[in-house]
Amino acid sequence: MNASELRDKTPDQLREELVRLKKEQFNLRFQAATGQLENPAQMRRARREAARVKTILNEKARTAAAEQGA
């Protein structure tokens, strides 16, 4: 999912997506530890997507705070 698609979502939807990605990261780490992970690039993708969601959440929070302060 790219950043423009994420920006169209509400903060609640973004938080749900972040929870989903964190669960995915956990499962991938577990697979890696047990030697069942077939594609290690999935770990990198999940980590970057989670960071992308966090960035968009922070941007939305910052703009909401600026609108309230103005």
DSSP file (Angstrom, degrees, kcal/mol; ACC not computed):
  #  RESIDUE AA STRUCTURE BP1 BP2  ACC     N-H-->O    O-->H-N    N-H-->O    O-->H-N    TCO  KAPPA ALPHA  PHI   PSI    X-CA   Y-CA   Z-CA
    1    1 A M              0   0    0      0, 0.0     2,-0.1     0, 0.0     0, 0.0   0.000 360.0 360.0 360.0 131.0    0.0    0.0    0.0
    2    2 A N     >  -     0   0    0      1,-0.1     4,-1.7    50,-0.0     3,-0.3  -0.386 360.0-102.5 -92.4 172.9    1.5    3.3   -1.0
    3    3 A A  H  > S+     0   0    0      1,-0.2     4,-2.2     2,-0.2     5,-0.2   0.835 117.1  56.8 -65.4 -35.7    1.4    6.6    1.0
    4    4 A S  H  > S+     0   0    0      1,-0.2     4,-0.8     2,-0.2    -1,-0.2   0.883 107.5  49.0 -67.0 -35.6   -1.3    8.2   -1.1
    5    5 A E  H  4 S+     0   0    0     -3,-0.3     3,-0.4     1,-0.2     4,-0.3   0.883 111.6  50.1 -66.9 -37.5   -3.7    5.4   -0.3
    6    6 A L  H >< S+     0   0    0     -4,-1.7     3,-1.4     1,-0.2    -2,-0.2   0.860 103.3  58.9 -69.3 -35.3   -2.8    5.6    3.4
    7    7 A R  H 3< S+     0   0    0     -4,-2.2    -1,-0.2     1,-0.3    -2,-0.2   0.751  98.8  60.1 -67.0 -22.1   -3.5    9.4    3.4
    8    8 A D  T 3< S+     0   0    0     -4,-0.8    -1,-0.3    -3,-0.4    -2,-0.2   0.629  92.3  88.0 -78.3 -13.2   -7.0    8.7    2.3
    9    9 A K  S <  S-     0   0    0     -3,-1.4    -3,-0.0    -4,-0.3     0, 0.0  -0.458  81.7-112.4 -86.9 158.2   -7.8    6.6    5.4
   10   10 A T     >  -     0   0    0     -2,-0.1     4,-2.3     1,-0.1     5,-0.2  -0.425  32.5-106.3 -80.4 161.8   -9.0    7.9    8.7
   11   11 A P  H  > S+     0   0    0      0, 0.0     4,-2.2     0, 0.0     5,-0.2   0.863 121.4  53.9 -58.0 -35.8   -6.8    7.7   11.8
   12   12 A D  H  > S+     0   0    0      2,-0.2     4,-2.0     1,-0.2     5,-0.2   0.914 108.5  48.3 -65.7 -41.2   -8.8    4.8   13.2
   13   13 A Q  H  > S+     0   0    0      1,-0.2     4,-2.2     2,-0.2    -1,-0.2   0.885 110.8  52.0 -64.6 -37.7   -8.4    2.9   10.0
   14   14 A L  H  X S+     0   0    0     -4,-2.3     4,-2.4     2,-0.2    -2,-0.2   0.890 107.7  51.3 -65.9 -39.1   -4.6    3.6   10.1
   15   15 A R  H  X S+     0   0    0     -4,-2.2     4,-2.2     2,-0.2    -1,-0.2   0.901 109.8  50.0 -65.1 -39.1   -4.4    2.3   13.7
   16   16 A E  H  X S+     0   0    0     -4,-2.0     4,-2.2     2,-0.2    -2,-0.2   0.908 110.6  50.0 -63.3 -41.3   -6.2   -0.9   12.6
   17   17 A E  H  X S+     0   0    0     -4,-2.2     4,-2.4     1,-0.2    -2,-0.2   0.889 109.0  52.4 -63.7 -39.2   -3.7   -1.2    9.7
   18   18 A L  H  X S+     0   0    0     -4,-2.4     4,-2.4     2,-0.2    -2,-0.2   0.907 108.6  49.8 -64.4 -41.6   -0.8   -0.7   12.1
   19   19 A V  H  X S+     0   0    0     -4,-2.2     4,-2.1     2,-0.2    -2,-0.2   0.917 110.8  50.3 -62.3 -42.7   -2.1   -3.4   14.5
   20   20 A R  H  X S+     0   0    0     -4,-2.2     4,-2.1     1,-0.2    -2,-0.2   0.913 111.6  47.9 -61.7 -43.2   -2.4   -5.8   11.5
   21   21 A L  H  X S+     0   0    0     -4,-2.4     4,-2.6     2,-0.2    -1,-0.2   0.871 109.3  52.8 -67.7 -37.1    1.1   -5.0   10.4
   22   22 A K  H  X S+     0   0    0     -4,-2.4     4,-2.2     2,-0.2    -1,-0.2   0.896 109.9  48.8 -65.0 -39.7    2.5   -5.5   13.9
   23   23 A K  H  X S+     0   0    0     -4,-2.1     4,-2.5     2,-0.2    -2,-0.2   0.905 110.9  50.9 -64.8 -40.5    0.9   -8.9   14.1
   24   24 A E  H  X S+     0   0    0     -4,-2.1     4,-2.5     1,-0.2    -2,-0.2   0.914 108.7  51.4 -62.7 -42.3    2.3   -9.8   10.7
   25   25 A Q  H  X S+     0   0    0     -4,-2.6     4,-2.6     2,-0.2    -1,-0.2   0.914 109.8  50.2 -60.4 -43.0    5.8   -8.7   11.9
   26   26 A F  H  X S+     0   0    0     -4,-2.2     4,-2.5     1,-0.2    -2,-0.2   0.938 111.2  47.8 -60.9 -47.2    5.4  -11.0   14.9
   27   27 A N  H  X S+     0   0    0     -4,-2.5     4,-2.4     1,-0.2    -1,-0.2   0.888 112.2  49.7 -62.6 -38.8    4.4  -13.9   12.8
   28   28 A L  H  X S+     0   0    0     -4,-2.5     4,-2.4     2,-0.2    -1,-0.2   0.901 110.5  49.5 -67.7 -40.0    7.2  -13.4   10.4
   29   29 A R  H  X S+     0   0    0     -4,-2.6     4,-2.3     2,-0.2    -2,-0.2   0.900 111.0  50.7 -63.3 -39.7    9.8  -13.1   13.2
   30   30 A F  H  X S+     0   0    0     -4,-2.5     4,-1.7     2,-0.2    -2,-0.2   0.917 110.6  48.4 -64.1 -43.1    8.4  -16.3   14.7
   31   31 A Q  H  X>S+     0   0    0     -4,-2.4     5,-2.6     1,-0.2     6,-1.0   0.892 111.2  50.9 -62.9 -39.9    8.7  -18.1   11.3
   32   32 A A  H ><5S+     0   0    0     -4,-2.4     3,-0.7     4,-0.2    -2,-0.2   0.900 109.1  50.8 -65.4 -39.7   12.3  -16.8   10.9
   33   33 A A  H 3<5S+     0   0    0     -4,-2.3    -1,-0.2     1,-0.2    -2,-0.2   0.832 113.8  44.1 -68.0 -31.3   13.2  -18.1   14.4
   34   34 A T  H 3<5S-     0   0    0     -4,-1.7    -1,-0.2    -5,-0.2    -2,-0.2   0.434 115.0-114.3 -94.0   0.8   11.8  -21.6   13.6
   35   35 A G  T <<5S+     0   0    0     -3,-0.7    -3,-0.2    -4,-0.5    -4,-0.1   0.678  86.4 112.9  79.0  17.8   13.3  -21.7   10.2
   36   36 A Q      < +     0   0    0     -5,-2.6     2,-0.4    -6,-0.2    -4,-0.2   0.472  37.6 114.4-100.3  -3.6   10.0  -21.7    8.3
   37   37 A L        -     0   0    0     -6,-1.0    -9,-0.0     1,-0.2    -8,-0.0  -0.559  38.8-178.5 -74.5 121.6   10.3  -18.3    6.7
   38   38 A E  S    S+     0   0    0     -2,-0.4    -1,-0.2     1,-0.3    -2,-0.0   0.817  73.3  35.2 -89.4 -33.5   10.6  -18.7    2.9
   39   39 A N    >   -     0   0    0      1,-0.1     3,-1.8     2,-0.0     4,-0.3  -0.869  59.8-172.7-127.0  98.5   11.0  -15.1    1.9
   40   40 A P  T >> S+     0   0    0      0, 0.0     3,-1.0     0, 0.0     4,-0.9   0.704  80.7  74.6 -63.4 -19.1   13.0  -12.9    4.2
   41   41 A A  H 3> S+     0   0    0      1,-0.2     4,-2.2     2,-0.2     5,-0.2   0.733  81.5  71.1 -66.7 -20.2   12.1   -9.8    2.2
   42   42 A Q  H <> S+     0   0    0     -3,-1.8     4,-2.6     1,-0.2    -1,-0.2   0.866  93.1  55.6 -62.5 -35.3    8.6  -10.0    3.7
   43   43 A M  H <> S+     0   0    0     -3,-1.0     4,-2.2    -4,-0.3    -1,-0.2   0.925 108.8  46.3 -63.4 -44.3   10.0   -8.9    7.1
   44   44 A R  H  X S+     0   0    0     -4,-0.9     4,-2.4     2,-0.2    -2,-0.2   0.908 112.5  50.5 -64.4 -42.4   11.5   -5.8    5.5
   45   45 A R  H  X S+     0   0    0     -4,-2.2     4,-2.5     1,-0.2    -2,-0.2   0.927 111.6  47.1 -62.8 -45.8    8.3   -5.0    3.7
   46   46 A A  H  X S+     0   0    0     -4,-2.6     4,-2.2     1,-0.2    -1,-0.2   0.901 112.4  50.3 -63.4 -41.3    6.2   -5.3    6.8
   47   47 A R  H  X S+     0   0    0     -4,-2.2     4,-1.9    -5,-0.2    -1,-0.2   0.910 112.7  46.1 -64.4 -42.0    8.6   -3.2    8.8
   48   48 A R  H  X S+     0   0    0     -4,-2.4     4,-2.3     2,-0.2    -2,-0.2   0.878 110.8  52.1 -70.1 -37.3    8.6   -0.4    6.2
   49   49 A E  H  X S+     0   0    0     -4,-2.5     4,-2.3     2,-0.2    -1,-0.2   0.907 109.1  50.8 -64.8 -40.0    4.8   -0.4    5.8
   50   50 A A  H  X S+     0   0    0     -4,-2.2     4,-2.3     1,-0.2    -2,-0.2   0.910 110.8  48.8 -62.9 -41.6    4.4   -0.1    9.6
   51   51 A A  H  X S+     0   0    0     -4,-1.9     4,-2.3     2,-0.2    -1,-0.2   0.886 109.6  52.7 -64.2 -38.3    6.8    2.9    9.5
   52   52 A R  H  X S+     0   0    0     -4,-2.3     4,-2.1     2,-0.2    -2,-0.2   0.908 109.6  48.2 -63.5 -42.6    4.9    4.4    6.7
   53   53 A V  H  X S+     0   0    0     -4,-2.3     4,-2.4     1,-0.2    -2,-0.2   0.913 111.2  50.6 -64.9 -42.7    1.6    4.1    8.6
   54   54 A K  H  X S+     0   0    0     -4,-2.3     4,-2.4     1,-0.2    -2,-0.2   0.892 109.0  52.0 -61.7 -40.1    3.2    5.7   11.7
   55   55 A T  H  X S+     0   0    0     -4,-2.3     4,-2.2     2,-0.2    -1,-0.2   0.928 110.6  46.7 -62.4 -45.6    4.5    8.6    9.6
   56   56 A I  H  X S+     0   0    0     -4,-2.1     4,-2.6     2,-0.2    -2,-0.2   0.894 110.8  52.9 -65.9 -39.6    1.1    9.3    8.1
   57   57 A L  H  X S+     0   0    0     -4,-2.4     4,-2.3     1,-0.2    -1,-0.2   0.921 110.3  47.9 -60.4 -43.2   -0.6    9.1   11.6
   58   58 A N  H  X S+     0   0    0     -4,-2.4     4,-2.4     2,-0.2    -2,-0.2   0.885 110.4  51.9 -65.2 -38.3    1.9   11.6   12.9
   59   59 A E  H  X S+     0   0    0     -4,-2.2     4,-2.4     2,-0.2    -2,-0.2   0.929 110.9  47.5 -62.4 -44.9    1.3   13.9   10.0
   60   60 A K  H  X S+     0   0    0     -4,-2.6     4,-2.2     1,-0.2    -2,-0.2   0.898 112.6  49.1 -64.4 -40.0   -2.4   13.8   10.6
   61   61 A A  H  X S+     0   0    0     -4,-2.3     4,-2.2     2,-0.2    -1,-0.2   0.899 111.0  50.6 -65.1 -40.2   -2.0   14.4   14.3
   62   62 A R  H  X S+     0   0    0     -4,-2.4     4,-2.1     2,-0.2    -2,-0.2   0.913 111.6  46.5 -65.2 -43.0    0.3   17.4   13.5
   63   63 A T  H  X S+     0   0    0     -4,-2.4     4,-2.1     2,-0.2    -1,-0.2   0.880 111.9  51.7 -68.0 -36.8   -2.1   19.0   11.1
   64   64 A A  H  X S+     0   0    0     -4,-2.2     4,-1.8     2,-0.2    -2,-0.2   0.901 111.1  47.6 -65.1 -40.1   -5.0   18.5   13.5
   65   65 A A  H  X S+     0   0    0     -4,-2.2     4,-1.9     1,-0.2    -2,-0.2   0.877 111.5  50.6 -68.2 -37.1   -3.1   20.1   16.3
   66   66 A A  H  X S+     0   0    0     -4,-2.1     4,-1.3     1,-0.2    -2,-0.2   0.874 109.3  51.2 -68.9 -35.9   -2.1   23.0   14.0
   67   67 A E  H  < S+     0   0    0     -4,-2.1    -1,-0.2     1,-0.2    -2,-0.2   0.869 111.2  47.8 -69.6 -35.2   -5.7   23.5   13.0
   68   68 A Q  H  < S+     0   0    0     -4,-1.8    -1,-0.2     1,-0.2    -2,-0.2   0.848 112.7  49.0 -71.9 -34.0   -6.8   23.6   16.6
   69   69 A G  H  <        0   0    0     -4,-1.9    -1,-0.2     1,-0.2    -2,-0.2   0.736 360.0 360.0 -77.5 -22.1   -4.1   26.1   17.6
   70   70 A A     <        0   0    0     -4,-1.3    -1,-0.2    -5,-0.1    -2,-0.2   0.463 360.0 360.0 -83.3 360.0   -4.8   28.5   14.7
